[in-house]
């Protein structure tokens, strides 16, 4: 090889190139273009392969998504700070601050908060339980807390729900479209995918355990303090009724499951105050009363049916009674196995029942329409029988 590239050979090559400069130049350009094309094609294939691999890792459908079994500590400190600021603003009726922390917030919800917050002294023992959502920076958060009402010694244990997102600047905020208030009155459109994820979240065994823990604590608190019971079942409920009547919100378009009469809508407002694991603590406290005691709703039903001039035209509400789950049971939003699954309840959970519909029993349940849901009757045992 060394002999091949001697001086004579190199001189001959130089002479050839000089005599055929035109052709050598064209050949050089061609070779260069071929090399560039090879590099570009290879790079494109690698890029497509990387994108495909990345897509297969990140593009998970709502149907296939499953929440992790345990609660996460991701963004725990930031979430705790956000919630502490939210509750402080809520109790203080600081609507400007609330609007920045939880958005969007309608004028009707602001007026609602203005009415109920006057009964709040403080929200204490704030403990978030967080699970990561489908998209990075989204969180499904249950919050245990205790509400101290003005003039009442015993605090009310409650369980709130928040859907928290991260904005473009990396700051956390509460997506208030999924507050209990908006899920009840539908002033802002709800995304079906997120609602499906919320249903999956509330169907988890971890949520069921947390819900049962708070429910038992609430029953004990209400049973031990008559003033707390009166606050939740009479004072607060009465204030919400009055707000509802004067707010004009009854004229809003309700969800398909909402009733079309003022009396039923007023009952819905009562139930809105009595829905469990929800974003507004006042509504939550009222919900637990609906779910865990029979006196409040019994009193409301009697009052509505005896004072309403149209009561004779309305069906009488069935007598309330207590049932207990025989095994782990599915809770649905209708009397059918095709109805949406709202959650799971463990064995030996006591519920308030309102009668039957076919093979199903109507029970008090936080995530149900107007605080009601359905469980197969065969999976329940009536207390006392």
Secondary structure, DSSP 8 states (H G I E B T S, - for coil): -TTTTSHHHHHHHHHHHHHTHHHHHHHHHHHHHHHHHHHHHHHHHHHHHHHHHHHHHH---TTT----SS-B-TTHHHHHHHHHHHHHHHHTT-HHHHHHHEE---HHHHHHHHHHGGGEEEEEEEEEEEEE-SSTT-EEEEEEEEEEETT-SS-EEEEEEEEEEE-TTS-EEEEGGGSHHHHHH-SS---HHHHHHHHHHHTSHHHHHHHHHHHHHHHHHHHH-HHHHHIIIIIHHHHHHHHHHHH-GGGS---TTS-SSHHHHHHHHHHHTT-SSBS-HHHHHHHHHHHH-SHHHHHHHHHHHHH-TTGGGS------EEEEESS-EEEESSSSTTS-EEEEE-TT-EEEEEEEETTEEEEE-TTSGGGEEEEEGGGEEETT-
